[in-house]
Amino acid sequence: MRLFDMAGPPDELSGRGGGCRTLIIEDDADSRDAMGLALRRFGFDADCAGTFLEGAAKLTPEVRWLILDLRLPDGDGAALLGYIRSHEWPVHVAVVTGADDGRLLSDAVLLRPDALFTKPVDFADVARWMASSSQNGDAGPAATDAMP
């Protein structure tokens, strides 16, 4: 589904975000902006970051979903995912990548992302994944450490 083909969110997604915060860490400005716009249209509160450092600074306890590119200009998205998992932060993580590097992808899969999307991303698929966890009342993995 193309973003600009939509008159509005599909009925099954309309208003599903419930104001929960989403952070998109993606270095490609066009992809980042389009995904942010699409998720806001689906009813999610989306914030965006274009670099590893900017994303890490915006990763707060209010973030419920993290959409994470693996290849960032100033850091490794897989390293951020590893840190999140090792500290059991209560955030759902979707890896979004155009990477054709098999080792990079296999390393990321070992870190247990909640979802994996390859580019080009169908934004409605991402929103359905988010809505599904929201409908199930799933607030993410249980936290043992506080997020910074």
Summary of the structure (lengths in Angstrom):
residues: 148
radius of gyration: 14.3
end to end distance: 36.1
largest distance: 42.4
contacts: 464
relative contact order: 0.19
helix: 37%
strand: 21%
